[in-house]
Amino acid sequence: QVQLVESGGGLVQAGGSLRLSCAASGRSFSSITLGWFRQAPGKERELVARSWRNGARSYYADSLKGRITISRDIAKSTVYLQMNTLKPEDTAVYYCAADPNNPTVAASSWEYWGQGTQVTVSS
């Protein structure tokens, strides 16, 4: 019902910035919860940002709070993750996710997923 494709990852030095994009296709883009997860090798997939269905409330993980912003462009059916002041510990594969309800921080509660995009932050 919803297809997600991420882009914008790459290699960046510590202190740099990246903007990740997630293009969505399907119905009801403006009425679904959207989020970004990340997963490093040997670690569990963790929620880093979430935008609720009505767009009036956002969640950010404590480790990135103040350095990231999630936003939507309804006309382009795209959700973005702006990341600033990146640190080596931010290195991970970043995934876009969507759900028609209000999922929890657990990855298993989200229905739709993109393929992921690699973000590598060098020292």
PyMOL commands that place a pseudoatom at each C-alpha (Angstrom):
pseudoatom trace, name=CA, resn=GLN, resi=1, chain=A, elem=C, hetatm=0, pos=[0.000, 0.000, 0.000]
pseudoatom trace, name=CA, resn=VAL, resi=2, chain=A, elem=C, hetatm=0, pos=[2.958, 2.330, 0.645]
pseudoatom trace, name=CA, resn=GLN, resi=3, chain=A, elem=C, hetatm=0, pos=[6.366, 2.131, -1.035]
pseudoatom trace, name=CA, resn=LEU, resi=4, chain=A, elem=C, hetatm=0, pos=[9.323, 4.052, 0.403]
pseudoatom trace, name=CA, resn=VAL, resi=5, chain=A, elem=C, hetatm=0, pos=[12.682, 4.864, -1.234]
pseudoatom trace, name=CA, resn=GLU, resi=6, chain=A, elem=C, hetatm=0, pos=[15.478, 6.581, 0.718]
pseudoatom trace, name=CA, resn=SER, resi=7, chain=A, elem=C, hetatm=0, pos=[18.314, 8.687, -0.665]
pseudoatom trace, name=CA, resn=GLY, resi=8, chain=A, elem=C, hetatm=0, pos=[20.876, 11.229, 0.501]
pseudoatom trace, name=CA, resn=GLY, resi=9, chain=A, elem=C, hetatm=0, pos=[23.242, 9.065, 2.517]
pseudoatom trace, name=CA, resn=GLY, resi=10, chain=A, elem=C, hetatm=0, pos=[26.987, 9.110, 2.102]
pseudoatom trace, name=CA, resn=LEU, resi=11, chain=A, elem=C, hetatm=0, pos=[30.336, 9.815, 3.731]
pseudoatom trace, name=CA, resn=VAL, resi=12, chain=A, elem=C, hetatm=0, pos=[30.727, 12.986, 5.768]
pseudoatom trace, name=CA, resn=GLN, resi=13, chain=A, elem=C, hetatm=0, pos=[33.294, 14.275, 8.260]
pseudoatom trace, name=CA, resn=ALA, resi=14, chain=A, elem=C, hetatm=0, pos=[32.386, 14.825, 11.888]
pseudoatom trace, name=CA, resn=GLY, resi=15, chain=A, elem=C, hetatm=0, pos=[30.596, 18.137, 12.295]
pseudoatom trace, name=CA, resn=GLY, resi=16, chain=A, elem=C, hetatm=0, pos=[29.119, 18.002, 8.811]
pseudoatom trace, name=CA, resn=SER, resi=17, chain=A, elem=C, hetatm=0, pos=[25.505, 17.819, 7.666]
pseudoatom trace, name=CA, resn=LEU, resi=18, chain=A, elem=C, hetatm=0, pos=[23.322, 15.570, 5.528]
pseudoatom trace, name=CA, resn=ARG, resi=19, chain=A, elem=C, hetatm=0, pos=[19.717, 15.644, 4.410]
pseudoatom trace, name=CA, resn=LEU, resi=20, chain=A, elem=C, hetatm=0, pos=[18.069, 12.272, 3.910]
pseudoatom trace, name=CA, resn=SER, resi=21, chain=A, elem=C, hetatm=0, pos=[15.011, 12.017, 1.670]
pseudoatom trace, name=CA, resn=CYS, resi=22, chain=A, elem=C, hetatm=0, pos=[12.286, 9.390, 1.538]
pseudoatom trace, name=CA, resn=ALA, resi=23, chain=A, elem=C, hetatm=0, pos=[9.959, 9.391, -1.459]
pseudoatom trace, name=CA, resn=ALA, resi=24, chain=A, elem=C, hetatm=0, pos=[6.629, 7.686, -0.846]
pseudoatom trace, name=CA, resn=SER, resi=25, chain=A, elem=C, hetatm=0, pos=[4.113, 6.257, -3.263]
pseudoatom trace, name=CA, resn=GLY, resi=26, chain=A, elem=C, hetatm=0, pos=[0.654, 4.993, -2.565]
pseudoatom trace, name=CA, resn=ARG, resi=27, chain=A, elem=C, hetatm=0, pos=[-2.309, 6.527, -0.841]
pseudoatom trace, name=CA, resn=SER, resi=28, chain=A, elem=C, hetatm=0, pos=[-2.857, 8.657, 2.242]
pseudoatom trace, name=CA, resn=PHE, resi=29, chain=A, elem=C, hetatm=0, pos=[0.667, 10.066, 2.595]
pseudoatom trace, name=CA, resn=SER, resi=30, chain=A, elem=C, hetatm=0, pos=[-0.591, 13.000, 4.673]
pseudoatom trace, name=CA, resn=SER, resi=31, chain=A, elem=C, hetatm=0, pos=[-2.567, 10.772, 7.046]
pseudoatom trace, name=CA, resn=ILE, resi=32, chain=A, elem=C, hetatm=0, pos=[0.128, 8.272, 8.053]
pseudoatom trace, name=CA, resn=THR, resi=33, chain=A, elem=C, hetatm=0, pos=[2.793, 8.388, 10.712]
pseudoatom trace, name=CA, resn=LEU, resi=34, chain=A, elem=C, hetatm=0, pos=[6.303, 8.713, 9.266]
pseudoatom trace, name=CA, resn=GLY, resi=35, chain=A, elem=C, hetatm=0, pos=[9.627, 8.040, 10.907]
pseudoatom trace, name=CA, resn=TRP, resi=36, chain=A, elem=C, hetatm=0, pos=[13.332, 7.406, 10.559]
pseudoatom trace, name=CA, resn=PHE, resi=37, chain=A, elem=C, hetatm=0, pos=[15.220, 4.520, 12.117]
pseudoatom trace, name=CA, resn=ARG, resi=38, chain=A, elem=C, hetatm=0, pos=[18.904, 3.651, 12.095]
pseudoatom trace, name=CA, resn=GLN, resi=39, chain=A, elem=C, hetatm=0, pos=[20.822, 0.422, 12.590]
pseudoatom trace, name=CA, resn=ALA, resi=40, chain=A, elem=C, hetatm=0, pos=[24.549, -0.031, 13.102]
pseudoatom trace, name=CA, resn=PRO, resi=41, chain=A, elem=C, hetatm=0, pos=[26.267, -3.434, 12.741]
pseudoatom trace, name=CA, resn=GLY, resi=42, chain=A, elem=C, hetatm=0, pos=[25.659, -5.572, 15.805]
pseudoatom trace, name=CA, resn=LYS, resi=43, chain=A, elem=C, hetatm=0, pos=[23.025, -3.197, 17.187]
pseudoatom trace, name=CA, resn=GLU, resi=44, chain=A, elem=C, hetatm=0, pos=[19.237, -3.167, 17.194]
pseudoatom trace, name=CA, resn=ARG, resi=45, chain=A, elem=C, hetatm=0, pos=[17.268, -0.902, 14.896]
pseudoatom trace, name=CA, resn=GLU, resi=46, chain=A, elem=C, hetatm=0, pos=[16.366, 2.254, 16.809]
pseudoatom trace, name=CA, resn=LEU, resi=47, chain=A, elem=C, hetatm=0, pos=[13.868, 5.034, 16.202]
pseudoatom trace, name=CA, resn=VAL, resi=48, chain=A, elem=C, hetatm=0, pos=[15.553, 8.417, 15.731]
pseudoatom trace, name=CA, resn=ALA, resi=49, chain=A, elem=C, hetatm=0, pos=[12.646, 10.626, 14.602]
pseudoatom trace, name=CA, resn=ARG, resi=50, chain=A, elem=C, hetatm=0, pos=[8.875, 10.387, 14.177]
pseudoatom trace, name=CA, resn=SER, resi=51, chain=A, elem=C, hetatm=0, pos=[6.193, 12.647, 12.703]
pseudoatom trace, name=CA, resn=TRP, resi=52, chain=A, elem=C, hetatm=0, pos=[2.623, 11.849, 13.772]
pseudoatom trace, name=CA, resn=ARG, resi=53, chain=A, elem=C, hetatm=0, pos=[-0.233, 11.541, 11.285]
pseudoatom trace, name=CA, resn=ASN, resi=54, chain=A, elem=C, hetatm=0, pos=[-1.492, 15.103, 11.718]
pseudoatom trace, name=CA, resn=GLY, resi=55, chain=A, elem=C, hetatm=0, pos=[2.036, 16.531, 11.571]
pseudoatom trace, name=CA, resn=ALA, resi=56, chain=A, elem=C, hetatm=0, pos=[1.470, 18.506, 14.764]
pseudoatom trace, name=CA, resn=ARG, resi=57, chain=A, elem=C, hetatm=0, pos=[3.882, 16.548, 16.934]
pseudoatom trace, name=CA, resn=SER, resi=58, chain=A, elem=C, hetatm=0, pos=[7.383, 15.164, 16.426]
pseudoatom trace, name=CA, resn=TYR, resi=59, chain=A, elem=C, hetatm=0, pos=[9.651, 12.880, 18.409]
pseudoatom trace, name=CA, resn=TYR, resi=60, chain=A, elem=C, hetatm=0, pos=[13.440, 12.869, 18.461]
pseudoatom trace, name=CA, resn=ALA, resi=61, chain=A, elem=C, hetatm=0, pos=[15.789, 10.424, 20.117]
pseudoatom trace, name=CA, resn=ASP, resi=62, chain=A, elem=C, hetatm=0, pos=[17.748, 11.983, 22.973]
pseudoatom trace, name=CA, resn=SER, resi=63, chain=A, elem=C, hetatm=0, pos=[21.085, 11.170, 21.342]
pseudoatom trace, name=CA, resn=LEU, resi=64, chain=A, elem=C, hetatm=0, pos=[20.231, 13.331, 18.315]
pseudoatom trace, name=CA, resn=LYS, resi=65, chain=A, elem=C, hetatm=0, pos=[17.848, 15.892, 19.776]
pseudoatom trace, name=CA, resn=GLY, resi=66, chain=A, elem=C, hetatm=0, pos=[18.815, 19.406, 18.754]
pseudoatom trace, name=CA, resn=ARG, resi=67, chain=A, elem=C, hetatm=0, pos=[20.804, 18.145, 15.758]
pseudoatom trace, name=CA, resn=ILE, resi=68, chain=A, elem=C, hetatm=0, pos=[18.038, 16.678, 13.581]
pseudoatom trace, name=CA, resn=THR, resi=69, chain=A, elem=C, hetatm=0, pos=[14.717, 17.786, 12.121]
pseudoatom trace, name=CA, resn=ILE, resi=70, chain=A, elem=C, hetatm=0, pos=[12.019, 15.655, 10.486]
pseudoatom trace, name=CA, resn=SER, resi=71, chain=A, elem=C, hetatm=0, pos=[9.757, 17.359, 7.963]
pseudoatom trace, name=CA, resn=ARG, resi=72, chain=A, elem=C, hetatm=0, pos=[7.196, 16.547, 5.271]
pseudoatom trace, name=CA, resn=ASP, resi=73, chain=A, elem=C, hetatm=0, pos=[6.526, 17.914, 1.812]
pseudoatom trace, name=CA, resn=ILE, resi=74, chain=A, elem=C, hetatm=0, pos=[2.965, 16.796, 1.130]
pseudoatom trace, name=CA, resn=ALA, resi=75, chain=A, elem=C, hetatm=0, pos=[2.982, 17.967, -2.503]
pseudoatom trace, name=CA, resn=LYS, resi=76, chain=A, elem=C, hetatm=0, pos=[6.078, 15.850, -3.230]
pseudoatom trace, name=CA, resn=SER, resi=77, chain=A, elem=C, hetatm=0, pos=[5.030, 12.935, -0.968]
pseudoatom trace, name=CA, resn=THR, resi=78, chain=A, elem=C, hetatm=0, pos=[8.475, 13.113, 0.628]
pseudoatom trace, name=CA, resn=VAL, resi=79, chain=A, elem=C, hetatm=0, pos=[9.705, 13.045, 4.204]
pseudoatom trace, name=CA, resn=TYR, resi=80, chain=A, elem=C, hetatm=0, pos=[13.126, 14.462, 5.103]
pseudoatom trace, name=CA, resn=LEU, resi=81, chain=A, elem=C, hetatm=0, pos=[15.610, 14.037, 7.902]
pseudoatom trace, name=CA, resn=GLN, resi=82, chain=A, elem=C, hetatm=0, pos=[17.981, 16.989, 8.226]
pseudoatom trace, name=CA, resn=MET, resi=83, chain=A, elem=C, hetatm=0, pos=[21.038, 16.023, 10.277]
pseudoatom trace, name=CA, resn=ASN, resi=84, chain=A, elem=C, hetatm=0, pos=[23.578, 18.569, 11.510]
pseudoatom trace, name=CA, resn=THR, resi=85, chain=A, elem=C, hetatm=0, pos=[26.736, 18.399, 13.620]
pseudoatom trace, name=CA, resn=LEU, resi=86, chain=A, elem=C, hetatm=0, pos=[27.133, 14.727, 12.800]
pseudoatom trace, name=CA, resn=LYS, resi=87, chain=A, elem=C, hetatm=0, pos=[29.236, 12.498, 15.030]
pseudoatom trace, name=CA, resn=PRO, resi=88, chain=A, elem=C, hetatm=0, pos=[31.020, 9.185, 14.331]
pseudoatom trace, name=CA, resn=GLU, resi=89, chain=A, elem=C, hetatm=0, pos=[28.465, 7.416, 16.538]
pseudoatom trace, name=CA, resn=ASP, resi=90, chain=A, elem=C, hetatm=0, pos=[25.762, 8.479, 14.047]
pseudoatom trace, name=CA, resn=THR, resi=91, chain=A, elem=C, hetatm=0, pos=[27.225, 6.024, 11.518]
pseudoatom trace, name=CA, resn=ALA, resi=92, chain=A, elem=C, hetatm=0, pos=[24.503, 3.535, 10.548]
pseudoatom trace, name=CA, resn=VAL, resi=93, chain=A, elem=C, hetatm=0, pos=[22.081, 2.475, 7.854]
pseudoatom trace, name=CA, resn=TYR, resi=94, chain=A, elem=C, hetatm=0, pos=[19.121, 4.835, 8.025]
pseudoatom trace, name=CA, resn=TYR, resi=95, chain=A, elem=C, hetatm=0, pos=[15.633, 3.575, 7.161]
pseudoatom trace, name=CA, resn=CYS, resi=96, chain=A, elem=C, hetatm=0, pos=[12.444, 5.414, 6.357]
pseudoatom trace, name=CA, resn=ALA, resi=97, chain=A, elem=C, hetatm=0, pos=[9.302, 3.868, 7.843]
pseudoatom trace, name=CA, resn=ALA, resi=98, chain=A, elem=C, hetatm=0, pos=[5.560, 4.492, 7.748]
pseudoatom trace, name=CA, resn=ASP, resi=99, chain=A, elem=C, hetatm=0, pos=[2.444, 3.224, 9.473]
pseudoatom trace, name=CA, resn=PRO, resi=100, chain=A, elem=C, hetatm=0, pos=[-1.262, 4.121, 9.179]
pseudoatom trace, name=CA, resn=ASN, resi=101, chain=A, elem=C, hetatm=0, pos=[-1.660, 4.172, 12.957]
pseudoatom trace, name=CA, resn=ASN, resi=102, chain=A, elem=C, hetatm=0, pos=[0.487, 5.544, 15.787]
pseudoatom trace, name=CA, resn=PRO, resi=103, chain=A, elem=C, hetatm=0, pos=[3.278, 2.976, 16.184]
pseudoatom trace, name=CA, resn=THR, resi=104, chain=A, elem=C, hetatm=0, pos=[5.632, 2.729, 19.146]
pseudoatom trace, name=CA, resn=VAL, resi=105, chain=A, elem=C, hetatm=0, pos=[9.415, 3.097, 19.275]
pseudoatom trace, name=CA, resn=ALA, resi=106, chain=A, elem=C, hetatm=0, pos=[9.690, -0.616, 18.451]
pseudoatom trace, name=CA, resn=ALA, resi=107, chain=A, elem=C, hetatm=0, pos=[10.568, -1.298, 14.815]
pseudoatom trace, name=CA, resn=SER, resi=108, chain=A, elem=C, hetatm=0, pos=[8.226, -4.308, 14.780]
pseudoatom trace, name=CA, resn=SER, resi=109, chain=A, elem=C, hetatm=0, pos=[5.198, -2.026, 15.174]
pseudoatom trace, name=CA, resn=TRP, resi=110, chain=A, elem=C, hetatm=0, pos=[5.821, -0.218, 11.849]
pseudoatom trace, name=CA, resn=GLU, resi=111, chain=A, elem=C, hetatm=0, pos=[4.262, -1.670, 8.700]
pseudoatom trace, name=CA, resn=TYR, resi=112, chain=A, elem=C, hetatm=0, pos=[6.130, -0.125, 5.741]
pseudoatom trace, name=CA, resn=TRP, resi=113, chain=A, elem=C, hetatm=0, pos=[9.898, 0.190, 5.228]
pseudoatom trace, name=CA, resn=GLY, resi=114, chain=A, elem=C, hetatm=0, pos=[12.382, 1.531, 2.729]
pseudoatom trace, name=CA, resn=GLN, resi=115, chain=A, elem=C, hetatm=0, pos=[15.577, -0.239, 1.682]
pseudoatom trace, name=CA, resn=GLY, resi=116, chain=A, elem=C, hetatm=0, pos=[17.866, 1.969, 3.757]
pseudoatom trace, name=CA, resn=THR, resi=117, chain=A, elem=C, hetatm=0, pos=[20.688, 4.387, 2.986]
pseudoatom trace, name=CA, resn=GLN, resi=118, chain=A, elem=C, hetatm=0, pos=[24.191, 4.268, 4.486]
pseudoatom trace, name=CA, resn=VAL, resi=119, chain=A, elem=C, hetatm=0, pos=[25.464, 7.215, 6.522]
pseudoatom trace, name=CA, resn=THR, resi=120, chain=A, elem=C, hetatm=0, pos=[29.141, 7.127, 7.500]
pseudoatom trace, name=CA, resn=VAL, resi=121, chain=A, elem=C, hetatm=0, pos=[30.656, 9.840, 9.691]
pseudoatom trace, name=CA, resn=SER, resi=122, chain=A, elem=C, hetatm=0, pos=[34.455, 9.908, 9.856]
pseudoatom trace, name=CA, resn=SER, resi=123, chain=A, elem=C, hetatm=0, pos=[36.517, 11.267, 12.741]
for i in range(1, 123): cmd.bond("trace and resi %d" % i, "trace and resi %d" % (i + 1))
show_as sticks, trace
zoom trace
